[in-house]
Amino acid sequence: MAFPVIGDSFLVQATIVNTGKNDVASFSLRFFEDMNSDSLFDVSEKFNEQQSTILLSSGDSIIIQTWRANISLGNHSFMVST
């Protein structure tokens, strides 16, 4: 397993699970890097937003991926919001 170096791009994956009773026809997914470690979704920390139009049946899951470019030195925490 290789570790990224300063300036690399980093693949971020989120597994989305439909735990509801109904199918979902579309949803938005927002990716954040929690730069100040407060665990809050701050618009200034959002680095990507994707709209999914794939039907997600009740109980099913999907993996959504995006890239975080130009990684800096240190530990990084990522969060995802629908």
Secondary structure, 3 states (H helix, E strand, C coil): CCCCCCCCCEEEEEEEECCCCCCECCEEEEEEECCCCCCCCCHHHEEEEEEECCCECCCCEEEEEEEECCCCCCCCCEEEEC
